[in-house]
Amino acid sequence: MWMMSLYDSAYWLSWLTREGIMALVSSLSIILFGMMLLFKFFLNNSFLFVILLFFLFQLSMAFMHQG
């Protein structure tokens, strides 16, 4: 990347932004479909707890894949 005068931080920031947005969108879609299908896990737990659980899990999987 240094051949194109691109800093490593620009690459990692764009990667983190993309993965964060993808994790958030997929977490929200999983939760919304779970609520629409009336799964008890999604209905009985706090929305904040469930979104945090799925979002952090997906980010950790993305970081493990990158490393």
PDB file with one MODEL, atoms N, CA, C and O in Angstrom:
MODEL        1
ATOM      1  N   MET A   1       0.822  -1.195   0.000  1.00  0.00           N
ATOM      2  CA  MET A   1       0.000   0.000   0.000  1.00  0.00           C
ATOM      3  C   MET A   1       0.862   1.254   0.000  1.00  0.00           C
ATOM      4  O   MET A   1       0.432   2.315  -0.452  1.00  0.00           O
ATOM      5  N   TRP A   2       2.047   1.124   0.497  1.00  0.00           N
ATOM      6  CA  TRP A   2       2.906   2.312   0.520  1.00  0.00           C
ATOM      7  C   TRP A   2       3.328   2.706  -0.885  1.00  0.00           C
ATOM      8  O   TRP A   2       3.744   3.844  -1.100  1.00  0.00           O
ATOM      9  N   MET A   3       3.232   1.790  -1.853  1.00  0.00           N
ATOM     10  CA  MET A   3       3.564   2.140  -3.240  1.00  0.00           C
ATOM     11  C   MET A   3       2.552   3.123  -3.818  1.00  0.00           C
ATOM     12  O   MET A   3       2.872   3.886  -4.730  1.00  0.00           O
ATOM     13  N   MET A   4       1.336   3.104  -3.291  1.00  0.00           N
ATOM     14  CA  MET A   4       0.294   4.012  -3.750  1.00  0.00           C
ATOM     15  C   MET A   4       0.152   5.214  -2.833  1.00  0.00           C
ATOM     16  O   MET A   4      -0.811   5.972  -2.954  1.00  0.00           O
ATOM     17  N   SER A   5       1.090   5.400  -1.924  1.00  0.00           N
ATOM     18  CA  SER A   5       1.070   6.489  -0.940  1.00  0.00           C
ATOM     19  C   SER A   5      -0.166   6.419  -0.049  1.00  0.00           C
ATOM     20  O   SER A   5      -0.743   7.443   0.318  1.00  0.00           O
ATOM     21  N   LEU A   6      -0.555   5.207   0.289  1.00  0.00           N
ATOM     22  CA  LEU A   6      -1.707   5.002   1.153  1.00  0.00           C
ATOM     23  C   LEU A   6      -1.214   4.549   2.517  1.00  0.00           C
ATOM     24  O   LEU A   6      -0.445   3.593   2.627  1.00  0.00           O
ATOM     25  N   TYR A   7      -1.660   5.238   3.545  1.00  0.00           N
ATOM     26  CA  TYR A   7      -1.274   4.865   4.900  1.00  0.00           C
ATOM     27  C   TYR A   7      -1.998   3.591   5.318  1.00  0.00           C
ATOM     28  O   TYR A   7      -3.115   3.323   4.873  1.00  0.00           O
ATOM     29  N   ASP A   8      -1.358   2.823   6.164  1.00  0.00           N
ATOM     30  CA  ASP A   8      -2.007   1.625   6.690  1.00  0.00           C
ATOM     31  C   ASP A   8      -3.241   1.982   7.502  1.00  0.00           C
ATOM     32  O   ASP A   8      -4.221   1.237   7.506  1.00  0.00           O
ATOM     33  N   SER A   9      -3.199   3.109   8.184  1.00  0.00           N
ATOM     34  CA  SER A   9      -4.342   3.509   9.007  1.00  0.00           C
ATOM     35  C   SER A   9      -5.584   3.779   8.156  1.00  0.00           C
ATOM     36  O   SER A   9      -6.701   3.519   8.604  1.00  0.00           O
ATOM     37  N   ALA A  10      -5.409   4.291   6.947  1.00  0.00           N
ATOM     38  CA  ALA A  10      -6.558   4.525   6.070  1.00  0.00           C
ATOM     39  C   ALA A  10      -7.200   3.205   5.660  1.00  0.00           C
ATOM     40  O   ALA A  10      -8.426   3.103   5.598  1.00  0.00           O
ATOM     41  N   TYR A  11      -6.390   2.209   5.385  1.00  0.00           N
ATOM     42  CA  TYR A  11      -6.920   0.894   5.031  1.00  0.00           C
ATOM     43  C   TYR A  11      -7.675   0.286   6.206  1.00  0.00           C
ATOM     44  O   TYR A  11      -8.799  -0.189   6.041  1.00  0.00           O
ATOM     45  N   TRP A  12      -7.072   0.296   7.382  1.00  0.00           N
ATOM     46  CA  TRP A  12      -7.703  -0.330   8.537  1.00  0.00           C
ATOM     47  C   TRP A  12      -8.945   0.419   8.981  1.00  0.00           C
ATOM     48  O   TRP A  12      -9.905  -0.202   9.438  1.00  0.00           O
ATOM     49  N   LEU A  13      -8.949   1.727   8.857  1.00  0.00           N
ATOM     50  CA  LEU A  13     -10.133   2.508   9.210  1.00  0.00           C
ATOM     51  C   LEU A  13     -11.291   2.205   8.259  1.00  0.00           C
ATOM     52  O   LEU A  13     -12.435   2.069   8.691  1.00  0.00           O
ATOM     53  N   SER A  14     -10.992   2.101   6.971  1.00  0.00           N
ATOM     54  CA  SER A  14     -12.046   1.772   6.012  1.00  0.00           C
ATOM     55  C   SER A  14     -12.546   0.346   6.233  1.00  0.00           C
ATOM     56  O   SER A  14     -13.741   0.083   6.099  1.00  0.00           O
ATOM     57  N   TRP A  15     -11.651  -0.569   6.566  1.00  0.00           N
ATOM     58  CA  TRP A  15     -12.056  -1.947   6.840  1.00  0.00           C
ATOM     59  C   TRP A  15     -12.943  -2.008   8.082  1.00  0.00           C
ATOM     60  O   TRP A  15     -13.974  -2.681   8.077  1.00  0.00           O
ATOM     61  N   LEU A  16     -12.547  -1.314   9.135  1.00  0.00           N
ATOM     62  CA  LEU A  16     -13.326  -1.309  10.373  1.00  0.00           C
ATOM     63  C   LEU A  16     -14.695  -0.666  10.162  1.00  0.00           C
ATOM     64  O   LEU A  16     -15.692  -1.147  10.700  1.00  0.00           O
ATOM     65  N   THR A  17     -14.754   0.399   9.397  1.00  0.00           N
ATOM     66  CA  THR A  17     -16.029   1.063   9.108  1.00  0.00           C
ATOM     67  C   THR A  17     -16.955   0.134   8.331  1.00  0.00           C
ATOM     68  O   THR A  17     -18.134   0.003   8.660  1.00  0.00           O
ATOM     69  N   ARG A  18     -16.418  -0.503   7.308  1.00  0.00           N
ATOM     70  CA  ARG A  18     -17.226  -1.418   6.504  1.00  0.00           C
ATOM     71  C   ARG A  18     -17.724  -2.598   7.337  1.00  0.00           C
ATOM     72  O   ARG A  18     -18.906  -2.938   7.281  1.00  0.00           O
ATOM     73  N   GLU A  19     -16.853  -3.211   8.091  1.00  0.00           N
ATOM     74  CA  GLU A  19     -17.250  -4.358   8.908  1.00  0.00           C
ATOM     75  C   GLU A  19     -18.229  -3.953  10.004  1.00  0.00           C
ATOM     76  O   GLU A  19     -19.145  -4.709  10.328  1.00  0.00           O
ATOM     77  N   GLY A  20     -18.042  -2.773  10.573  1.00  0.00           N
ATOM     78  CA  GLY A  20     -18.965  -2.294  11.606  1.00  0.00           C
ATOM     79  C   GLY A  20     -20.359  -2.059  11.058  1.00  0.00           C
ATOM     80  O   GLY A  20     -21.349  -2.417  11.696  1.00  0.00           O
ATOM     81  N   ILE A  21     -20.443  -1.463   9.883  1.00  0.00           N
ATOM     82  CA  ILE A  21     -21.748  -1.222   9.266  1.00  0.00           C
ATOM     83  C   ILE A  21     -22.414  -2.534   8.886  1.00  0.00           C
ATOM     84  O   ILE A  21     -23.612  -2.714   9.107  1.00  0.00           O
ATOM     85  N   MET A  22     -21.636  -3.457   8.311  1.00  0.00           N
ATOM     86  CA  MET A  22     -22.197  -4.759   7.938  1.00  0.00           C
ATOM     87  C   MET A  22     -22.681  -5.536   9.171  1.00  0.00           C
ATOM     88  O   MET A  22     -23.731  -6.176   9.131  1.00  0.00           O
ATOM     89  N   ALA A  23     -21.917  -5.477  10.255  1.00  0.00           N
ATOM     90  CA  ALA A  23     -22.313  -6.169  11.481  1.00  0.00           C
ATOM     91  C   ALA A  23     -23.581  -5.549  12.063  1.00  0.00           C
ATOM     92  O   ALA A  23     -24.462  -6.268  12.535  1.00  0.00           O
ATOM     93  N   LEU A  24     -23.677  -4.240  12.033  1.00  0.00           N
ATOM     94  CA  LEU A  24     -24.862  -3.571  12.562  1.00  0.00           C
ATOM     95  C   LEU A  24     -26.106  -3.893  11.737  1.00  0.00           C
ATOM     96  O   LEU A  24     -27.169  -4.167  12.294  1.00  0.00           O
ATOM     97  N   VAL A  25     -25.976  -3.860  10.422  1.00  0.00           N
ATOM     98  CA  VAL A  25     -27.117  -4.145   9.550  1.00  0.00           C
ATOM     99  C   VAL A  25     -27.570  -5.589   9.716  1.00  0.00           C
ATOM    100  O   VAL A  25     -28.768  -5.855   9.823  1.00  0.00           O
ATOM    101  N   SER A  26     -26.632  -6.514   9.738  1.00  0.00           N
ATOM    102  CA  SER A  26     -27.029  -7.916   9.869  1.00  0.00           C
ATOM    103  C   SER A  26     -27.576  -8.210  11.268  1.00  0.00           C
ATOM    104  O   SER A  26     -28.489  -9.023  11.410  1.00  0.00           O
ATOM    105  N   SER A  27     -27.035  -7.567  12.294  1.00  0.00           N
ATOM    106  CA  SER A  27     -27.573  -7.749  13.647  1.00  0.00           C
ATOM    107  C   SER A  27     -29.008  -7.244  13.738  1.00  0.00           C
ATOM    108  O   SER A  27     -29.875  -7.909  14.305  1.00  0.00           O
ATOM    109  N   LEU A  28     -29.245  -6.081  13.183  1.00  0.00           N
ATOM    110  CA  LEU A  28     -30.604  -5.540  13.199  1.00  0.00           C
ATOM    111  C   LEU A  28     -31.572  -6.412  12.418  1.00  0.00           C
ATOM    112  O   LEU A  28     -32.710  -6.611  12.842  1.00  0.00           O
ATOM    113  N   SER A  29     -31.128  -6.934  11.274  1.00  0.00           N
ATOM    114  CA  SER A  29     -32.032  -7.772  10.484  1.00  0.00           C
ATOM    115  C   SER A  29     -32.329  -9.092  11.197  1.00  0.00           C
ATOM    116  O   SER A  29     -33.462  -9.572  11.150  1.00  0.00           O
ATOM    117  N   ILE A  30     -31.328  -9.686  11.857  1.00  0.00           N
ATOM    118  CA  ILE A  30     -31.567 -10.910  12.615  1.00  0.00           C
ATOM    119  C   ILE A  30     -32.563 -10.657  13.743  1.00  0.00           C
ATOM    120  O   ILE A  30     -33.474 -11.455  13.964  1.00  0.00           O
ATOM    121  N   ILE A  31     -32.390  -9.561  14.443  1.00  0.00           N
ATOM    122  CA  ILE A  31     -33.272  -9.245  15.570  1.00  0.00           C
ATOM    123  C   ILE A  31     -34.687  -8.940  15.094  1.00  0.00           C
ATOM    124  O   ILE A  31     -35.656  -9.404  15.695  1.00  0.00           O
ATOM    125  N   LEU A  32     -34.812  -8.175  14.034  1.00  0.00           N
ATOM    126  CA  LEU A  32     -36.147  -7.841  13.537  1.00  0.00           C
ATOM    127  C   LEU A  32     -36.883  -9.071  13.022  1.00  0.00           C
ATOM    128  O   LEU A  32     -38.078  -9.227  13.271  1.00  0.00           O
ATOM    129  N   PHE A  33     -36.180  -9.944  12.309  1.00  0.00           N
ATOM    130  CA  PHE A  33     -36.833 -11.172  11.843  1.00  0.00           C
ATOM    131  C   PHE A  33     -37.173 -12.091  13.011  1.00  0.00           C
ATOM    132  O   PHE A  33     -38.204 -12.762  12.996  1.00  0.00           O
ATOM    133  N   GLY A  34     -36.316 -12.122  14.011  1.00  0.00           N
ATOM    134  CA  GLY A  34     -36.620 -12.911  15.194  1.00  0.00           C
ATOM    135  C   GLY A  34     -37.850 -12.410  15.926  1.00  0.00           C
ATOM    136  O   GLY A  34     -38.632 -13.203  16.451  1.00  0.00           O
ATOM    137  N   MET A  35     -38.024 -11.087  15.963  1.00  0.00           N
ATOM    138  CA  MET A  35     -39.214 -10.516  16.596  1.00  0.00           C
ATOM    139  C   MET A  35     -40.456 -10.741  15.742  1.00  0.00           C
ATOM    140  O   MET A  35     -41.540 -10.995  16.268  1.00  0.00           O
ATOM    141  N   MET A  36     -40.295 -10.648  14.414  1.00  0.00           N
ATOM    142  CA  MET A  36     -41.443 -10.875  13.536  1.00  0.00           C
ATOM    143  C   MET A  36     -41.921 -12.323  13.600  1.00  0.00           C
ATOM    144  O   MET A  36     -43.117 -12.591  13.481  1.00  0.00           O
ATOM    145  N   LEU A  37     -40.992 -13.250  13.787  1.00  0.00           N
ATOM    146  CA  LEU A  37     -41.356 -14.663  13.868  1.00  0.00           C
ATOM    147  C   LEU A  37     -41.701 -15.094  15.291  1.00  0.00           C
ATOM    148  O   LEU A  37     -41.948 -16.272  15.549  1.00  0.00           O
ATOM    149  N   LEU A  38     -41.715 -14.129  16.210  1.00  0.00           N
ATOM    150  CA  LEU A  38     -42.139 -14.321  17.595  1.00  0.00           C
ATOM    151  C   LEU A  38     -41.293 -15.336  18.364  1.00  0.00           C
ATOM    152  O   LEU A  38     -41.822 -16.129  19.144  1.00  0.00           O
ATOM    153  N   PHE A  39     -39.991 -15.308  18.143  1.00  0.00           N
ATOM    154  CA  PHE A  39     -39.091 -16.149  18.937  1.00  0.00           C
ATOM    155  C   PHE A  39     -38.982 -15.558  20.340  1.00  0.00           C
ATOM    156  O   PHE A  39     -38.810 -14.349  20.499  1.00  0.00           O
ATOM    157  N   LYS A  40     -39.083 -16.407  21.343  1.00  0.00           N
ATOM    158  CA  LYS A  40     -39.111 -15.938  22.729  1.00  0.00           C
ATOM    159  C   LYS A  40     -37.822 -15.242  23.139  1.00  0.00           C
ATOM    160  O   LYS A  40     -37.852 -14.302  23.933  1.00  0.00           O
ATOM    161  N   PHE A  41     -36.687 -15.694  22.605  1.00  0.00           N
ATOM    162  CA  PHE A  41     -35.410 -15.068  22.964  1.00  0.00           C
ATOM    163  C   PHE A  41     -35.410 -13.584  22.633  1.00  0.00           C
ATOM    164  O   PHE A  41     -34.927 -12.771  23.421  1.00  0.00           O
ATOM    165  N   PHE A  42     -35.945 -13.230  21.484  1.00  0.00           N
ATOM    166  CA  PHE A  42     -35.951 -11.835  21.063  1.00  0.00           C
ATOM    167  C   PHE A  42     -37.035 -11.026  21.748  1.00  0.00           C
ATOM    168  O   PHE A  42     -36.886  -9.817  21.926  1.00  0.00           O
ATOM    169  N   LEU A  43     -38.108 -11.666  22.128  1.00  0.00           N
ATOM    170  CA  LEU A  43     -39.215 -10.949  22.754  1.00  0.00           C
ATOM    171  C   LEU A  43     -39.024 -10.765  24.258  1.00  0.00           C
ATOM    172  O   LEU A  43     -39.471  -9.765  24.820  1.00  0.00           O
ATOM    173  N   ASN A  44     -38.367 -11.714  24.909  1.00  0.00           N
ATOM    174  CA  ASN A  44     -38.252 -11.664  26.367  1.00  0.00           C
ATOM    175  C   ASN A  44     -37.027 -10.899  26.864  1.00  0.00           C
ATOM    176  O   ASN A  44     -36.964 -10.545  28.041  1.00  0.00           O
ATOM    177  N   ASN A  45     -36.072 -10.643  26.010  1.00  0.00           N
ATOM    178  CA  ASN A  45     -34.851  -9.942  26.420  1.00  0.00           C
ATOM    179  C   ASN A  45     -34.862  -8.502  25.940  1.00  0.00           C
ATOM    180  O   ASN A  45     -35.583  -8.138  25.012  1.00  0.00           O
ATOM    181  N   SER A  46     -34.048  -7.701  26.594  1.00  0.00           N
ATOM    182  CA  SER A  46     -33.934  -6.293  26.239  1.00  0.00           C
ATOM    183  C   SER A  46     -33.342  -6.139  24.835  1.00  0.00           C
ATOM    184  O   SER A  46     -32.415  -6.856  24.458  1.00  0.00           O
ATOM    185  N   PHE A  47     -33.892  -5.195  24.073  1.00  0.00           N
ATOM    186  CA  PHE A  47     -33.400  -4.946  22.717  1.00  0.00           C
ATOM    187  C   PHE A  47     -31.932  -4.545  22.744  1.00  0.00           C
ATOM    188  O   PHE A  47     -31.153  -4.987  21.899  1.00  0.00           O
ATOM    189  N   LEU A  48     -31.551  -3.718  23.700  1.00  0.00           N
ATOM    190  CA  LEU A  48     -30.168  -3.274  23.804  1.00  0.00           C
ATOM    191  C   LEU A  48     -29.224  -4.440  24.084  1.00  0.00           C
ATOM    192  O   LEU A  48     -28.137  -4.515  23.511  1.00  0.00           O
ATOM    193  N   PHE A  49     -29.634  -5.338  24.957  1.00  0.00           N
ATOM    194  CA  PHE A  49     -28.827  -6.515  25.259  1.00  0.00           C
ATOM    195  C   PHE A  49     -28.639  -7.399  24.030  1.00  0.00           C
ATOM    196  O   PHE A  49     -27.529  -7.847  23.745  1.00  0.00           O
ATOM    197  N   VAL A  50     -29.711  -7.644  23.316  1.00  0.00           N
ATOM    198  CA  VAL A  50     -29.652  -8.540  22.160  1.00  0.00           C
ATOM    199  C   VAL A  50     -28.820  -7.927  21.037  1.00  0.00           C
ATOM    200  O   VAL A  50     -28.020  -8.622  20.411  1.00  0.00           O
ATOM    201  N   ILE A  51     -28.999  -6.647  20.780  1.00  0.00           N
ATOM    202  CA  ILE A  51     -28.216  -6.014  19.704  1.00  0.00           C
ATOM    203  C   ILE A  51     -26.742  -5.966  20.071  1.00  0.00           C
ATOM    204  O   ILE A  51     -25.881  -6.155  19.212  1.00  0.00           O
ATOM    205  N   LEU A  52     -26.449  -5.716  21.326  1.00  0.00           N
ATOM    206  CA  LEU A  52     -25.058  -5.713  21.760  1.00  0.00           C
ATOM    207  C   LEU A  52     -24.451  -7.100  21.637  1.00  0.00           C
ATOM    208  O   LEU A  52     -23.304  -7.239  21.213  1.00  0.00           O
ATOM    209  N   LEU A  53     -25.198  -8.114  21.998  1.00  0.00           N
ATOM    210  CA  LEU A  53     -24.731  -9.493  21.910  1.00  0.00           C
ATOM    211  C   LEU A  53     -24.399  -9.869  20.468  1.00  0.00           C
ATOM    212  O   LEU A  53     -23.305 -10.363  20.195  1.00  0.00           O
ATOM    213  N   PHE A  54     -25.321  -9.645  19.553  1.00  0.00           N
ATOM    214  CA  PHE A  54     -25.103 -10.020  18.162  1.00  0.00           C
ATOM    215  C   PHE A  54     -24.036  -9.148  17.500  1.00  0.00           C
ATOM    216  O   PHE A  54     -23.209  -9.657  16.743  1.00  0.00           O
ATOM    217  N   PHE A  55     -24.045  -7.855  17.773  1.00  0.00           N
ATOM    218  CA  PHE A  55     -23.083  -6.947  17.154  1.00  0.00           C
ATOM    219  C   PHE A  55     -21.656  -7.283  17.586  1.00  0.00           C
ATOM    220  O   PHE A  55     -20.760  -7.370  16.746  1.00  0.00           O
ATOM    221  N   LEU A  56     -21.439  -7.470  18.873  1.00  0.00           N
ATOM    222  CA  LEU A  56     -20.096  -7.777  19.350  1.00  0.00           C
ATOM    223  C   LEU A  56     -19.624  -9.150  18.880  1.00  0.00           C
ATOM    224  O   LEU A  56     -18.443  -9.334  18.584  1.00  0.00           O
ATOM    225  N   PHE A  57     -20.536 -10.107  18.810  1.00  0.00           N
ATOM    226  CA  PHE A  57     -20.167 -11.430  18.306  1.00  0.00           C
ATOM    227  C   PHE A  57     -19.739 -11.345  16.841  1.00  0.00           C
ATOM    228  O   PHE A  57     -18.741 -11.951  16.452  1.00  0.00           O
ATOM    229  N   GLN A  58     -20.477 -10.607  16.040  1.00  0.00           N
ATOM    230  CA  GLN A  58     -20.129 -10.500  14.626  1.00  0.00           C
ATOM    231  C   GLN A  58     -18.827  -9.741  14.421  1.00  0.00           C
ATOM    232  O   GLN A  58     -18.044 -10.084  13.536  1.00  0.00           O
ATOM    233  N   LEU A  59     -18.588  -8.712  15.231  1.00  0.00           N
ATOM    234  CA  LEU A  59     -17.309  -8.010  15.124  1.00  0.00           C
ATOM    235  C   LEU A  59     -16.147  -8.897  15.536  1.00  0.00           C
ATOM    236  O   LEU A  59     -15.084  -8.852  14.917  1.00  0.00           O
ATOM    237  N   SER A  60     -16.335  -9.695  16.568  1.00  0.00           N
ATOM    238  CA  SER A  60     -15.251 -10.585  16.987  1.00  0.00           C
ATOM    239  C   SER A  60     -14.963 -11.632  15.918  1.00  0.00           C
ATOM    240  O   SER A  60     -13.803 -11.986  15.707  1.00  0.00           O
ATOM    241  N   MET A  61     -15.985 -12.134  15.244  1.00  0.00           N
ATOM    242  CA  MET A  61     -15.768 -13.083  14.154  1.00  0.00           C
ATOM    243  C   MET A  61     -15.051 -12.413  12.986  1.00  0.00           C
ATOM    244  O   MET A  61     -14.217 -13.043  12.335  1.00  0.00           O
ATOM    245  N   ALA A  62     -15.358 -11.167  12.715  1.00  0.00           N
ATOM    246  CA  ALA A  62     -14.688 -10.450  11.635  1.00  0.00           C
ATOM    247  C   ALA A  62     -13.212 -10.218  11.960  1.00  0.00           C
ATOM    248  O   ALA A  62     -12.355 -10.341  11.085  1.00  0.00           O
ATOM    249  N   PHE A  63     -12.918  -9.886  13.206  1.00  0.00           N
ATOM    250  CA  PHE A  63     -11.521  -9.680  13.598  1.00  0.00           C
ATOM    251  C   PHE A  63     -10.745 -10.985  13.583  1.00  0.00           C
ATOM    252  O   PHE A  63      -9.562 -10.992  13.243  1.00  0.00           O
ATOM    253  N   MET A  64     -11.388 -12.093  13.945  1.00  0.00           N
ATOM    254  CA  MET A  64     -10.701 -13.379  13.914  1.00  0.00           C
ATOM    255  C   MET A  64     -10.411 -13.792  12.480  1.00  0.00           C
ATOM    256  O   MET A  64      -9.378 -14.403  12.205  1.00  0.00           O
ATOM    257  N   HIS A  65     -11.314 -13.462  11.566  1.00  0.00           N
ATOM    258  CA  HIS A  65     -11.125 -13.814  10.172  1.00  0.00           C
ATOM    259  C   HIS A  65      -9.989 -12.983   9.562  1.00  0.00           C
ATOM    260  O   HIS A  65      -9.222 -13.484   8.739  1.00  0.00           O
ATOM    261  N   GLN A  66      -9.889 -11.732   9.962  1.00  0.00           N
ATOM    262  CA  GLN A  66      -8.864 -10.837   9.413  1.00  0.00           C
ATOM    263  C   GLN A  66      -7.471 -11.228   9.871  1.00  0.00           C
ATOM    264  O   GLN A  66      -6.515 -11.111   9.104  1.00  0.00           O
ATOM    265  N   GLY A  67      -7.339 -11.691  11.110  1.00  0.00           N
ATOM    266  CA  GLY A  67      -6.043 -12.006  11.681  1.00  0.00           C
ATOM    267  C   GLY A  67      -5.499 -13.255  11.174  1.00  0.00           C
ATOM    268  O   GLY A  67      -4.403 -13.655  11.567  1.00  0.00           O
TER     269      GLY A  67
ENDMDL
END
